[in-house]
Amino acid sequence: MILLAARPQIIAAYTPDANVIATAMPLVLIIFFYHLCDALQITTAFILRAYKVTLVPTIIYTIALWGIGLGGGYLLGFDVGGAVPAWLQGARFLDR
């Protein structure tokens, strides 16, 4: 919640450029949601580990990280199929 509330100050600590700050604001929002989801899945994984359930989370992690994460990142990042929308192809400056 601190990251979400203080994102203008955090970004301003790294750059005085108003264009960079405006461009980074939505990206920090994505970081906030990433951290929120990551904290939830880590807590769930540790709860399952406490109950001696380890195989299923390991398989899910493998598919999610190597399959969806790495494979999907490659497909989106390099626009392999030529059908990736512009808003998914990286950060854009707002004044362009």
LUMSEBA-145037 format. One record per atom (N, C-alpha, C, CB): residue in one letter; chain; atom name; residue number from 1; x, y, z. Coordinates in pm, whole numbers, m for minus. Glycine has a CB too. Example, Ala and Ser with C-alpha at 12.3 -4.5 7.8 and 13.67 -1.06 7.14 Angstrom:
2
+-----+-------+------+-----+--------+--------+--------+
: res : chain : atom :   n :   east :  north :     up :
+-----+-------+------+-----+--------+--------+--------+
:   A :     A :    N :   1 :   1319 :   m569 :    780 :
:   A :     A :   CA :   1 :   1230 :   m450 :    780 :
:   A :     A :    C :   1 :   1320 :   m330 :    780 :
:   A :     A :   CB :   1 :   1131 :   m447 :    905 :
:   S :     A :    N :   2 :   1285 :   m225 :    708 :
:   S :     A :   CA :   2 :   1367 :   m106 :    714 :
:   S :     A :    C :   2 :   1290 :      3 :    787 :
:   S :     A :   CB :   2 :   1408 :    m60 :    572 :
+-----+-------+------+-----+--------+--------+--------+
//
This chain:
96
+-----+-------+------+-----+--------+--------+--------+
: res : chain : atom :   n :   east :  north :     up :
+-----+-------+------+-----+--------+--------+--------+
:   M :     A :    N :   1 :     82 :   m119 :      0 :
:   M :     A :   CA :   1 :      0 :      0 :      0 :
:   M :     A :    C :   1 :     87 :    126 :      0 :
:   M :     A :   CB :   1 :    m93 :     m1 :    120 :
:   I :     A :    N :   2 :    205 :    117 :     63 :
:   I :     A :   CA :   2 :    296 :    231 :     63 :
:   I :     A :    C :   2 :    342 :    262 :    m79 :
:   I :     A :   CB :   2 :    417 :    205 :    155 :
:   L :     A :    N :   3 :    372 :    159 :   m155 :
:   L :     A :   CA :   3 :    414 :    178 :   m293 :
:   L :     A :    C :   3 :    306 :    248 :   m374 :
:   L :     A :   CB :   3 :    449 :     43 :   m358 :
:   L :     A :    N :   4 :    183 :    209 :   m356 :
:   L :     A :   CA :   4 :     73 :    269 :   m429 :
:   L :     A :    C :   4 :     51 :    414 :   m387 :
:   L :     A :   CB :   4 :    m55 :    188 :   m408 :
:   A :     A :    N :   5 :     56 :    440 :   m258 :
:   A :     A :   CA :   5 :     31 :    575 :   m208 :
:   A :     A :    C :   5 :    146 :    671 :   m239 :
:   A :     A :   CB :   5 :      7 :    571 :    m59 :
:   A :     A :    N :   6 :    267 :    621 :   m238 :
:   A :     A :   CA :   6 :    384 :    710 :   m253 :
:   A :     A :    C :   6 :    451 :    698 :   m389 :
:   A :     A :   CB :   6 :    486 :    679 :   m145 :
:   R :     A :    N :   7 :    381 :    647 :   m490 :
:   R :     A :   CA :   7 :    447 :    627 :   m618 :
:   R :     A :    C :   7 :    497 :    756 :   m683 :
:   R :     A :   CB :   7 :    353 :    559 :   m712 :
:   P :     A :    N :   8 :    427 :    871 :   m673 :
:   P :     A :   CA :   8 :    487 :    993 :   m732 :
:   P :     A :    C :   8 :    619 :   1031 :   m665 :
:   P :     A :   CB :   8 :    389 :   1110 :   m722 :
:   Q :     A :    N :   9 :    625 :   1016 :   m534 :
:   Q :     A :   CA :   9 :    747 :   1051 :   m461 :
:   Q :     A :    C :   9 :    859 :    952 :   m491 :
:   Q :     A :   CB :   9 :    720 :   1055 :   m311 :
:   I :     A :    N :  10 :    824 :    826 :   m503 :
:   I :     A :   CA :  10 :    926 :    723 :   m532 :
:   I :     A :    C :  10 :    985 :    747 :   m671 :
:   I :     A :   CB :  10 :    865 :    581 :   m523 :
:   I :     A :    N :  11 :    899 :    773 :   m769 :
:   I :     A :   CA :  11 :    948 :    797 :   m904 :
:   I :     A :    C :  11 :   1029 :    926 :   m909 :
:   I :     A :   CB :  11 :    831 :    804 :  m1003 :
:   A :     A :    N :  12 :    983 :   1030 :   m840 :
:   A :     A :   CA :  12 :   1053 :   1158 :   m839 :
:   A :     A :    C :  12 :   1190 :   1146 :   m773 :
:   A :     A :   CB :  12 :    970 :   1264 :   m767 :
:   A :     A :    N :  13 :   1208 :   1047 :   m688 :
:   A :     A :   CA :  13 :   1339 :   1027 :   m626 :
:   A :     A :    C :  13 :   1442 :    977 :   m727 :
:   A :     A :   CB :  13 :   1328 :    928 :   m511 :
:   Y :     A :    N :  14 :   1395 :    921 :   m838 :
:   Y :     A :   CA :  14 :   1485 :    868 :   m940 :
:   Y :     A :    C :  14 :   1506 :    962 :  m1057 :
:   Y :     A :   CB :  14 :   1434 :    739 :   m989 :
:   T :     A :    N :  15 :   1409 :   1051 :  m1085 :
:   T :     A :   CA :  15 :   1422 :   1140 :  m1200 :
:   T :     A :    C :  15 :   1342 :   1268 :  m1178 :
:   T :     A :   CB :  15 :   1374 :   1069 :  m1327 :
:   P :     A :    N :  16 :   1395 :   1381 :  m1224 :
:   P :     A :   CA :  16 :   1317 :   1505 :  m1217 :
:   P :     A :    C :  16 :   1235 :   1530 :  m1344 :
:   P :     A :   CB :  16 :   1409 :   1622 :  m1191 :
:   D :     A :    N :  17 :   1253 :   1451 :  m1447 :
:   D :     A :   CA :  17 :   1187 :   1470 :  m1576 :
:   D :     A :    C :  17 :   1037 :   1438 :  m1565 :
:   D :     A :   CB :  17 :   1253 :   1382 :  m1685 :
:   A :     A :    N :  18 :    952 :   1535 :  m1596 :
:   A :     A :   CA :  18 :    807 :   1518 :  m1584 :
:   A :     A :    C :  18 :    754 :   1413 :  m1682 :
:   A :     A :   CB :  18 :    736 :   1651 :  m1608 :
:   N :     A :    N :  19 :    813 :   1403 :  m1800 :
:   N :     A :   CA :  19 :    768 :   1302 :  m1896 :
:   N :     A :    C :  19 :    797 :   1161 :  m1847 :
:   N :     A :   CB :  19 :    836 :   1325 :  m2031 :
:   V :     A :    N :  20 :    912 :   1142 :  m1787 :
:   V :     A :   CA :  20 :    948 :   1010 :  m1734 :
:   V :     A :    C :  20 :    856 :    976 :  m1617 :
:   V :     A :   CB :  20 :   1096 :   1007 :  m1689 :
:   I :     A :    N :  21 :    828 :   1073 :  m1533 :
:   I :     A :   CA :  21 :    738 :   1050 :  m1419 :
:   I :     A :    C :  21 :    599 :   1011 :  m1469 :
:   I :     A :   CB :  21 :    729 :   1176 :  m1330 :
:   A :     A :    N :  22 :    547 :   1082 :  m1568 :
:   A :     A :   CA :  22 :    414 :   1051 :  m1622 :
:   A :     A :    C :  22 :    412 :    914 :  m1688 :
:   A :     A :   CB :  22 :    372 :   1158 :  m1722 :
:   T :     A :    N :  23 :    519 :    877 :  m1752 :
:   T :     A :   CA :  23 :    526 :    746 :  m1817 :
:   T :     A :    C :  23 :    539 :    634 :  m1714 :
:   T :     A :   CB :  23 :    643 :    742 :  m1914 :
:   A :     A :    N :  24 :    609 :    659 :  m1605 :
:   A :     A :   CA :  24 :    634 :    555 :  m1505 :
:   A :     A :    C :  24 :    516 :    531 :  m1412 :
:   A :     A :   CB :  24 :    755 :    592 :  m1425 :
:   M :     A :    N :  25 :    426 :    626 :  m1400 :
:   M :     A :   CA :  25 :    313 :    611 :  m1307 :
:   M :     A :    C :  25 :    231 :    484 :  m1333 :
:   M :     A :   CB :  25 :    222 :    733 :  m1315 :
:   P :     A :    N :  26 :    185 :    456 :  m1456 :
:   P :     A :   CA :  26 :    110 :    332 :  m1475 :
:   P :     A :    C :  26 :    197 :    207 :  m1459 :
:   P :     A :   CB :  26 :     47 :    332 :  m1612 :
:   L :     A :    N :  27 :    326 :    218 :  m1486 :
:   L :     A :   CA :  27 :    413 :    102 :  m1470 :
:   L :     A :    C :  27 :    429 :     65 :  m1323 :
:   L :     A :   CB :  27 :    550 :    130 :  m1532 :
:   V :     A :    N :  28 :    434 :    164 :  m1236 :
:   V :     A :   CA :  28 :    444 :    136 :  m1092 :
:   V :     A :    C :  28 :    314 :     75 :  m1042 :
:   V :     A :   CB :  28 :    477 :    265 :  m1013 :
:   L :     A :    N :  29 :    202 :    111 :  m1102 :
:   L :     A :   CA :  29 :     75 :     49 :  m1068 :
:   L :     A :    C :  29 :     78 :   m101 :  m1101 :
:   L :     A :   CB :  29 :    m41 :    118 :  m1141 :
:   I :     A :    N :  30 :    137 :   m135 :  m1214 :
:   I :     A :   CA :  30 :    153 :   m276 :  m1251 :
:   I :     A :    C :  30 :    242 :   m347 :  m1149 :
:   I :     A :   CB :  30 :    213 :   m289 :  m1394 :
:   I :     A :    N :  31 :    348 :   m281 :  m1105 :
:   I :     A :   CA :  31 :    437 :   m339 :  m1004 :
:   I :     A :    C :  31 :    362 :   m365 :   m875 :
:   I :     A :   CB :  31 :    558 :   m245 :   m978 :
:   F :     A :    N :  32 :    274 :   m272 :   m836 :
:   F :     A :   CA :  32 :    194 :   m290 :   m715 :
:   F :     A :    C :  32 :    110 :   m416 :   m724 :
:   F :     A :   CB :  32 :    104 :   m168 :   m691 :
:   F :     A :    N :  33 :     38 :   m434 :   m835 :
:   F :     A :   CA :  33 :    m46 :   m553 :   m850 :
:   F :     A :    C :  33 :     37 :   m680 :   m859 :
:   F :     A :   CB :  33 :   m134 :   m540 :   m974 :
:   Y :     A :    N :  34 :    155 :   m671 :   m919 :
:   Y :     A :   CA :  34 :    244 :   m787 :   m922 :
:   Y :     A :    C :  34 :    283 :   m828 :   m780 :
:   Y :     A :   CB :  34 :    370 :   m757 :  m1006 :
:   H :     A :    N :  35 :    323 :   m733 :   m698 :
:   H :     A :   CA :  35 :    364 :   m764 :   m561 :
:   H :     A :    C :  35 :    248 :   m819 :   m480 :
:   H :     A :   CB :  35 :    421 :   m638 :   m493 :
:   L :     A :    N :  36 :    129 :   m765 :   m502 :
:   L :     A :   CA :  36 :     12 :   m813 :   m430 :
:   L :     A :    C :  36 :    m17 :   m959 :   m465 :
:   L :     A :   CB :  36 :   m109 :   m725 :   m462 :
:   C :     A :    N :  37 :    m18 :   m991 :   m593 :
:   C :     A :   CA :  37 :    m44 :  m1129 :   m637 :
:   C :     A :    C :  37 :     69 :  m1223 :   m595 :
:   C :     A :   CB :  37 :    m62 :  m1134 :   m789 :
:   D :     A :    N :  38 :    192 :  m1175 :   m600 :
:   D :     A :   CA :  38 :    305 :  m1258 :   m561 :
:   D :     A :    C :  38 :    299 :  m1291 :   m412 :
:   D :     A :   CB :  38 :    437 :  m1187 :   m594 :
:   A :     A :    N :  39 :    263 :  m1193 :   m329 :
:   A :     A :   CA :  39 :    250 :  m1218 :   m186 :
:   A :     A :    C :  39 :    140 :  m1320 :   m158 :
:   A :     A :   CB :  39 :    220 :  m1088 :   m111 :
:   L :     A :    N :  40 :     31 :  m1313 :   m232 :
:   L :     A :   CA :  40 :    m77 :  m1408 :   m214 :
:   L :     A :    C :  40 :    m34 :  m1549 :   m253 :
:   L :     A :   CB :  40 :   m198 :  m1366 :   m296 :
:   Q :     A :    N :  41 :     32 :  m1564 :   m366 :
:   Q :     A :   CA :  41 :     72 :  m1699 :   m408 :
:   Q :     A :    C :  41 :    183 :  m1756 :   m320 :
:   Q :     A :   CB :  41 :    118 :  m1697 :   m552 :
:   I :     A :    N :  42 :    272 :  m1673 :   m271 :
:   I :     A :   CA :  42 :    378 :  m1722 :   m180 :
:   I :     A :    C :  42 :    317 :  m1770 :    m49 :
:   I :     A :   CB :  42 :    483 :  m1612 :   m153 :
:   T :     A :    N :  43 :    222 :  m1695 :      4 :
:   T :     A :   CA :  43 :    155 :  m1735 :    128 :
:   T :     A :    C :  43 :     82 :  m1867 :    108 :
:   T :     A :   CB :  43 :     58 :  m1625 :    175 :
:   T :     A :    N :  44 :     12 :  m1879 :     m4 :
:   T :     A :   CA :  44 :    m59 :  m2003 :    m34 :
:   T :     A :    C :  44 :     38 :  m2120 :    m48 :
:   T :     A :   CB :  44 :   m142 :  m1987 :   m162 :
:   A :     A :    N :  45 :    149 :  m2098 :   m115 :
:   A :     A :   CA :  45 :    247 :  m2205 :   m132 :
:   A :     A :    C :  45 :    305 :  m2251 :      2 :
:   A :     A :   CB :  45 :    360 :  m2159 :   m224 :
:   F :     A :    N :  46 :    331 :  m2157 :     92 :
:   F :     A :   CA :  46 :    385 :  m2195 :    222 :
:   F :     A :    C :  46 :    280 :  m2266 :    308 :
:   F :     A :   CB :  46 :    436 :  m2071 :    296 :
:   I :     A :    N :  47 :    155 :  m2229 :    293 :
:   I :     A :   CA :  47 :     49 :  m2301 :    365 :
:   I :     A :    C :  47 :     41 :  m2445 :    314 :
:   I :     A :   CB :  47 :    m88 :  m2230 :    350 :
:   L :     A :    N :  48 :     44 :  m2462 :    183 :
:   L :     A :   CA :  48 :     42 :  m2597 :    127 :
:   L :     A :    C :  48 :    166 :  m2676 :    169 :
:   L :     A :   CB :  48 :     33 :  m2591 :    m25 :
:   R :     A :    N :  49 :    278 :  m2610 :    175 :
:   R :     A :   CA :  49 :    402 :  m2677 :    217 :
:   R :     A :    C :  49 :    393 :  m2724 :    362 :
:   R :     A :   CB :  49 :    522 :  m2583 :    201 :
:   A :     A :    N :  50 :    325 :  m2645 :    445 :
:   A :     A :   CA :  50 :    308 :  m2684 :    585 :
:   A :     A :    C :  50 :    223 :  m2811 :    597 :
:   A :     A :   CB :  50 :    244 :  m2570 :    665 :
:   Y :     A :    N :  51 :    132 :  m2831 :    502 :
:   Y :     A :   CA :  51 :     50 :  m2952 :    499 :
:   Y :     A :    C :  51 :    114 :  m3063 :    417 :
:   Y :     A :   CB :  51 :    m86 :  m2919 :    444 :
:   K :     A :    N :  52 :    241 :  m3050 :    386 :
:   K :     A :   CA :  52 :    320 :  m3149 :    312 :
:   K :     A :    C :  52 :    269 :  m3172 :    169 :
:   K :     A :   CB :  52 :    319 :  m3281 :    388 :
:   V :     A :    N :  53 :    212 :  m3068 :    109 :
:   V :     A :   CA :  53 :    169 :  m3073 :    m31 :
:   V :     A :    C :  53 :    273 :  m2995 :   m111 :
:   V :     A :   CB :  53 :     22 :  m3014 :    m50 :
:   T :     A :    N :  54 :    359 :  m3065 :   m181 :
:   T :     A :   CA :  54 :    467 :  m2997 :   m253 :
:   T :     A :    C :  54 :    470 :  m3025 :   m402 :
:   T :     A :   CB :  54 :    598 :  m3035 :   m194 :
:   L :     A :    N :  55 :    422 :  m3140 :   m445 :
:   L :     A :   CA :  55 :    431 :  m3177 :   m586 :
:   L :     A :    C :  55 :    344 :  m3088 :   m675 :
:   L :     A :   CB :  55 :    392 :  m3322 :   m604 :
:   V :     A :    N :  56 :    220 :  m3067 :   m637 :
:   V :     A :   CA :  56 :    128 :  m2987 :   m718 :
:   V :     A :    C :  56 :    176 :  m2842 :   m731 :
:   V :     A :   CB :  56 :    m14 :  m2990 :   m657 :
:   P :     A :    N :  57 :    216 :  m2775 :   m622 :
:   P :     A :   CA :  57 :    268 :  m2638 :   m640 :
:   P :     A :    C :  57 :    393 :  m2633 :   m726 :
:   P :     A :   CB :  57 :    298 :  m2577 :   m505 :
:   T :     A :    N :  58 :    478 :  m2736 :   m718 :
:   T :     A :   CA :  58 :    598 :  m2738 :   m802 :
:   T :     A :    C :  58 :    562 :  m2749 :   m949 :
:   T :     A :   CB :  58 :    689 :  m2855 :   m761 :
:   I :     A :    N :  59 :    467 :  m2833 :   m981 :
:   I :     A :   CA :  59 :    423 :  m2846 :  m1121 :
:   I :     A :    C :  59 :    359 :  m2717 :  m1169 :
:   I :     A :   CB :  59 :    324 :  m2964 :  m1135 :
:   I :     A :    N :  60 :    276 :  m2655 :  m1085 :
:   I :     A :   CA :  60 :    212 :  m2527 :  m1122 :
:   I :     A :    C :  60 :    318 :  m2420 :  m1145 :
:   I :     A :   CB :  60 :    113 :  m2482 :  m1013 :
:   Y :     A :    N :  61 :    417 :  m2410 :  m1056 :
:   Y :     A :   CA :  61 :    525 :  m2312 :  m1073 :
:   Y :     A :    C :  61 :    601 :  m2336 :  m1203 :
:   Y :     A :   CB :  61 :    622 :  m2318 :   m954 :
:   T :     A :    N :  62 :    629 :  m2462 :  m1232 :
:   T :     A :   CA :  62 :    705 :  m2493 :  m1353 :
:   T :     A :    C :  62 :    628 :  m2450 :  m1477 :
:   T :     A :   CB :  62 :    736 :  m2643 :  m1360 :
:   I :     A :    N :  63 :    502 :  m2484 :  m1482 :
:   I :     A :   CA :  63 :    420 :  m2445 :  m1598 :
:   I :     A :    C :  63 :    405 :  m2294 :  m1605 :
:   I :     A :   CB :  63 :    282 :  m2511 :  m1591 :
:   A :     A :    N :  64 :    377 :  m2230 :  m1491 :
:   A :     A :   CA :  64 :    354 :  m2086 :  m1490 :
:   A :     A :    C :  64 :    480 :  m2006 :  m1523 :
:   A :     A :   CB :  64 :    301 :  m2043 :  m1355 :
:   L :     A :    N :  65 :    592 :  m2042 :  m1461 :
:   L :     A :   CA :  65 :    713 :  m1964 :  m1482 :
:   L :     A :    C :  65 :    780 :  m1993 :  m1615 :
:   L :     A :   CB :  65 :    811 :  m1991 :  m1370 :
:   W :     A :    N :  66 :    798 :  m2120 :  m1646 :
:   W :     A :   CA :  66 :    868 :  m2155 :  m1768 :
:   W :     A :    C :  66 :    778 :  m2153 :  m1891 :
:   W :     A :   CB :  66 :    931 :  m2291 :  m1754 :
:   G :     A :    N :  67 :    658 :  m2199 :  m1876 :
:   G :     A :   CA :  67 :    567 :  m2204 :  m1990 :
:   G :     A :    C :  67 :    501 :  m2070 :  m2019 :
:   G :     A :   CB :  67 :    463 :  m2307 :  m1967 :
:   I :     A :    N :  68 :    418 :  m2027 :  m1926 :
:   I :     A :   CA :  68 :    342 :  m1904 :  m1947 :
:   I :     A :    C :  68 :    431 :  m1780 :  m1935 :
:   I :     A :   CB :  68 :    228 :  m1896 :  m1847 :
:   G :     A :    N :  69 :    511 :  m1774 :  m1830 :
:   G :     A :   CA :  69 :    594 :  m1655 :  m1807 :
:   G :     A :    C :  69 :    701 :  m1634 :  m1912 :
:   G :     A :   CB :  69 :    659 :  m1665 :  m1673 :
:   L :     A :    N :  70 :    787 :  m1732 :  m1928 :
:   L :     A :   CA :  70 :    897 :  m1718 :  m2023 :
:   L :     A :    C :  70 :    848 :  m1726 :  m2168 :
:   L :     A :   CB :  70 :   1002 :  m1825 :  m1999 :
:   G :     A :    N :  71 :    762 :  m1822 :  m2196 :
:   G :     A :   CA :  71 :    710 :  m1836 :  m2331 :
:   G :     A :    C :  71 :    621 :  m1719 :  m2371 :
:   G :     A :   CB :  71 :    632 :  m1965 :  m2344 :
:   G :     A :    N :  72 :    531 :  m1681 :  m2283 :
:   G :     A :   CA :  72 :    443 :  m1568 :  m2311 :
:   G :     A :    C :  72 :    519 :  m1437 :  m2322 :
:   G :     A :   CB :  72 :    338 :  m1556 :  m2204 :
:   G :     A :    N :  73 :    618 :  m1420 :  m2237 :
:   G :     A :   CA :  73 :    701 :  m1299 :  m2246 :
:   G :     A :    C :  73 :    777 :  m1291 :  m2377 :
:   G :     A :   CB :  73 :    799 :  m1294 :  m2131 :
:   Y :     A :    N :  74 :    824 :  m1405 :  m2423 :
:   Y :     A :   CA :  74 :    893 :  m1408 :  m2553 :
:   Y :     A :    C :  74 :    797 :  m1373 :  m2667 :
:   Y :     A :   CB :  74 :    956 :  m1546 :  m2576 :
:   L :     A :    N :  75 :    680 :  m1435 :  m2665 :
:   L :     A :   CA :  75 :    582 :  m1409 :  m2771 :
:   L :     A :    C :  75 :    536 :  m1264 :  m2772 :
:   L :     A :   CB :  75 :    461 :  m1501 :  m2754 :
:   L :     A :    N :  76 :    512 :  m1206 :  m2655 :
:   L :     A :   CA :  76 :    470 :  m1066 :  m2648 :
:   L :     A :    C :  76 :    585 :   m972 :  m2679 :
:   L :     A :   CB :  76 :    412 :  m1034 :  m2510 :
:   G :     A :    N :  77 :    701 :  m1002 :  m2626 :
:   G :     A :   CA :  77 :    816 :   m913 :  m2642 :
:   G :     A :    C :  77 :    867 :   m902 :  m2784 :
:   G :     A :   CB :  77 :    927 :   m957 :  m2555 :
:   F :     A :    N :  78 :    863 :  m1014 :  m2856 :
:   F :     A :   CA :  78 :    916 :  m1014 :  m2992 :
:   F :     A :    C :  78 :    806 :  m1018 :  m3098 :
:   F :     A :   CB :  78 :   1008 :  m1131 :  m3011 :
:   D :     A :    N :  79 :    680 :  m1010 :  m3056 :
:   D :     A :   CA :  79 :    565 :  m1007 :  m3147 :
:   D :     A :    C :  79 :    578 :  m1116 :  m3254 :
:   D :     A :   CB :  79 :    552 :   m867 :  m3213 :
:   V :     A :    N :  80 :    592 :  m1239 :  m3209 :
:   V :     A :   CA :  80 :    618 :  m1351 :  m3299 :
:   V :     A :    C :  80 :    506 :  m1372 :  m3400 :
:   V :     A :   CB :  80 :    639 :  m1478 :  m3218 :
:   G :     A :    N :  81 :    381 :  m1364 :  m3355 :
:   G :     A :   CA :  81 :    270 :  m1387 :  m3446 :
:   G :     A :    C :  81 :    226 :  m1265 :  m3523 :
:   G :     A :   CB :  81 :    156 :  m1439 :  m3370 :
:   G :     A :    N :  82 :    276 :  m1148 :  m3488 :
:   G :     A :   CA :  82 :    238 :  m1024 :  m3554 :
:   G :     A :    C :  82 :    102 :   m971 :  m3514 :
:   G :     A :   CB :  82 :    241 :  m1043 :  m3700 :
:   A :     A :    N :  83 :     44 :  m1024 :  m3408 :
:   A :     A :   CA :  83 :    m91 :   m982 :  m3368 :
:   A :     A :    C :  83 :    m96 :   m920 :  m3229 :
:   A :     A :   CB :  83 :   m184 :  m1100 :  m3373 :
:   V :     A :    N :  84 :     19 :   m883 :  m3174 :
:   V :     A :   CA :  84 :     22 :   m826 :  m3039 :
:   V :     A :    C :  84 :    m18 :   m679 :  m3048 :
:   V :     A :   CB :  84 :    163 :   m841 :  m2975 :
:   P :     A :    N :  85 :   m119 :   m636 :  m2969 :
:   P :     A :   CA :  85 :   m159 :   m495 :  m2972 :
:   P :     A :    C :  85 :    m48 :   m403 :  m2923 :
:   P :     A :   CB :  85 :   m284 :   m473 :  m2888 :
:   A :     A :    N :  86 :    m51 :   m278 :  m2965 :
:   A :     A :   CA :  86 :     55 :   m182 :  m2931 :
:   A :     A :    C :  86 :     67 :   m160 :  m2781 :
:   A :     A :   CB :  86 :     28 :    m50 :  m3000 :
:   W :     A :    N :  87 :    m44 :   m167 :  m2708 :
:   W :     A :   CA :  87 :    m38 :   m140 :  m2565 :
:   W :     A :    C :  87 :     31 :   m252 :  m2488 :
:   W :     A :   CB :  87 :   m177 :   m119 :  m2510 :
:   L :     A :    N :  88 :     54 :   m367 :  m2550 :
:   L :     A :   CA :  88 :    127 :   m476 :  m2486 :
:   L :     A :    C :  88 :    273 :   m485 :  m2529 :
:   L :     A :   CB :  88 :     58 :   m606 :  m2514 :
:   Q :     A :    N :  89 :    319 :   m391 :  m2610 :
:   Q :     A :   CA :  89 :    454 :   m400 :  m2664 :
:   Q :     A :    C :  89 :    554 :   m314 :  m2589 :
:   Q :     A :   CB :  89 :    453 :   m360 :  m2808 :
:   G :     A :    N :  90 :    524 :   m276 :  m2467 :
:   G :     A :   CA :  90 :    623 :   m205 :  m2386 :
:   G :     A :    C :  90 :    575 :    m68 :  m2342 :
:   G :     A :   CB :  90 :    753 :   m191 :  m2463 :
:   A :     A :    N :  91 :    659 :     m2 :  m2267 :
:   A :     A :   CA :  91 :    625 :    131 :  m2215 :
:   A :     A :    C :  91 :    627 :    234 :  m2328 :
:   A :     A :   CB :  91 :    724 :    172 :  m2103 :
:   R :     A :    N :  92 :    532 :    323 :  m2321 :
:   R :     A :   CA :  92 :    521 :    429 :  m2421 :
:   R :     A :    C :  92 :    525 :    564 :  m2351 :
:   R :     A :   CB :  92 :    391 :    414 :  m2504 :
:   F :     A :    N :  93 :    590 :    660 :  m2414 :
:   F :     A :   CA :  93 :    585 :    796 :  m2363 :
:   F :     A :    C :  93 :    447 :    853 :  m2389 :
:   F :     A :   CB :  93 :    696 :    885 :  m2427 :
:   L :     A :    N :  94 :    393 :    926 :  m2294 :
:   L :     A :   CA :  94 :    257 :    976 :  m2307 :
:   L :     A :    C :  94 :    244 :   1092 :  m2403 :
:   L :     A :   CB :  94 :    206 :   1016 :  m2174 :
:   D :     A :    N :  95 :    351 :   1165 :  m2429 :
:   D :     A :   CA :  95 :    342 :   1282 :  m2515 :
:   D :     A :    C :  95 :    363 :   1249 :  m2662 :
:   D :     A :   CB :  95 :    443 :   1386 :  m2472 :
:   R :     A :    N :  96 :    375 :   1124 :  m2698 :
:   R :     A :   CA :  96 :    399 :   1086 :  m2838 :
:   R :     A :    C :  96 :    279 :   1022 :  m2898 :
:   R :     A :   CB :  96 :    516 :    994 :  m2850 :
+-----+-------+------+-----+--------+--------+--------+
//
